[in-house]
Amino acid sequence: MTVPAIDPLPLNSKIVGMRCIRCQACFPVADYLEGCPACLASSLPSSLVFDYRLAAAGAPFNAREWLVYASDPQLGEGDTPLVELPRLASDVGIARLTAKYEGANPTGSHKDRMSALFIQRAKSAGFPTVAIASSGNAGVSLAAYAAAAGIECVVVTTEKMTDNWRRAIEMHGARLIATSTVDDRWHLIAGKARAGEWYPATNYIIPAVGSNPFGVDGYRAIAFEMFLQWQDAPATDVLVPTSRGDVLWGVARGFHDLRQAGYLTDVPRVHAVEPFPRIERVLSGEDYRTLFSGQTLMTSLGGSTVAYQALDALRMAGGSAVAVNEPAVIEDQRRLALEGLYLELSSASALTGLRSLMKRNVIPAGAHAVLIATSHGYKEEPSFTAPIPIFSG
Ligand SMILES: [Zn+2]
């Protein structure tokens, strides 16, 4: 495969502006690092997203023409496989089960979709230094795409980052900085972003907003690809491991856009799977700006905040939120590996979430469910390692 060099590109000509997902106010395309200015002023932080004038059904569907930059893949991101899991479907008791294997992206996670578009923006707008708060996947991904584009990258993490992630980030030439707490990462980035020194890829305010809109836009492609991969047998339910809801929103909005343009009549429900109740509590009436504390081994899904975009996603896609039990996720990580898919623990939670929603009769036995397998497991530090048995004949 030939991989083209990264060049600045014009924005997709179908974009008519940016719109707040909460108050629906419209804004010209620009960098709003803390989301909708009107909602922020009312202490109700909310994301701005791109508004498209999308082609009507009848025209051949081309996923790339629906993204903020209609660019070719930069390091080979996207077009990930949809893996059929018939044996697991039968064990779980569901008609059809597939996994959208995002571990097949260049740095092993869905984050490459965000990094590719975010770096295009950084390059087009002339930002010399990009920054990200990350526990691992997003940091590795941004470091790789920044390296390819010749842009300086700073990854702010905590001392808990595993050696596998750390080595990859350093190999890509990014600067790695640790702070003592997760929240301190955001304080550091806030100061540098407001001073105009760093262009941030992720949220840094509390209450939180979604990640940079140029990057989040790329997650819509997961829905577009699945639409093309299903052919005439669309899924009914999609399960997304979720923290602040970037992927959740992207997938839900992608289906929403396909319906708006007439390509789909019925869209699948998109469900959020969480390591402990956050969105679930908001759906039960708590304020989304509450800090929800909880510990988890699912490092990619940690954090105490809920972003408004997660609620917008579930509203658009008629989905629910489910918190999963950690020992069950550890079992499901093993179960998926026995099907050939070695996923990060955070990703395996999608299967556990499916089991819970079936038990609650939210997802019926006749459903076709898709697990968004956000990341492969090779970068995880094993919690135990038994010695390999020596060959004894
Ligand atoms: Zn607003």
Boltz pocket constraint, residues with backbone or C-beta under 6 A from the ligand:
constraints:
  - pocket:
      binder: B
      contacts: [[A, 20], [A, 21], [A, 22], [A, 23], [A, 24], [A, 25], [A, 36], [A, 37], [A, 38], [A, 39], [A, 40], [A, 44], [A, 46]]
      max_distance: 6.0
